[in-house]
């Protein structure tokens, strides 16, 4: 487990997590949508627990 900003999440992490098409683009969009449904706005500086 590690704490990084959304902007620091890399392609390898997205691939290793294995969701959907495994791209960083998909991972980022999916997580932005998920947090938006919870009323949380995220951007490149938002800290994420990976």
C-alpha positions as CSV (number, residue, x, y, z in Angstrom):
1,X,0.0,0.0,0.0
2,X,1.3,3.5,-0.8
3,X,0.0,7.1,-0.9
4,X,0.4,9.0,-4.1
5,X,-1.3,11.9,-5.9
6,X,-3.8,11.0,-8.7
7,X,-1.3,12.5,-11.1
8,X,1.4,10.0,-9.9
9,X,-0.6,6.9,-10.7
10,X,1.2,5.3,-13.6
11,X,0.3,3.0,-16.5
12,X,1.9,0.0,-14.8
13,X,-0.3,0.4,-11.7
14,X,-3.4,0.6,-13.9
15,X,-2.3,-2.5,-15.8
16,X,-1.5,-4.5,-12.6
17,X,-4.8,-3.6,-11.0
18,X,-6.4,-5.3,-14.0
19,X,-9.7,-3.4,-14.4
20,X,-11.5,-3.1,-17.7
21,X,-9.0,-2.4,-20.5
22,X,-6.1,-1.9,-18.0
23,X,-5.2,1.5,-19.4
24,X,-4.3,4.5,-17.2
25,X,-6.9,6.6,-19.1
26,X,-9.7,4.1,-18.2
27,X,-8.5,3.8,-14.6
28,X,-8.4,7.6,-14.1
29,X,-11.8,8.2,-15.7
30,X,-13.4,5.3,-13.7
31,X,-12.1,6.6,-10.4
32,X,-13.1,10.2,-11.1
33,X,-16.6,8.9,-11.8
34,X,-16.7,6.7,-8.7
35,X,-15.6,9.5,-6.4
36,X,-18.0,12.0,-8.1
37,X,-20.9,9.7,-7.2
38,X,-19.8,10.0,-3.6
39,X,-19.8,13.8,-3.9
40,X,-15.9,13.9,-3.9
41,X,-14.2,15.9,-6.6
42,X,-10.7,14.6,-7.4
43,X,-8.0,16.1,-9.5
44,X,-4.3,15.4,-10.3
45,X,-3.3,16.5,-6.8
46,X,-5.8,14.4,-4.9
47,X,-4.0,11.8,-2.7
48,X,-4.9,8.2,-3.5
49,X,-4.2,5.0,-1.5
50,X,-2.9,2.4,-3.9
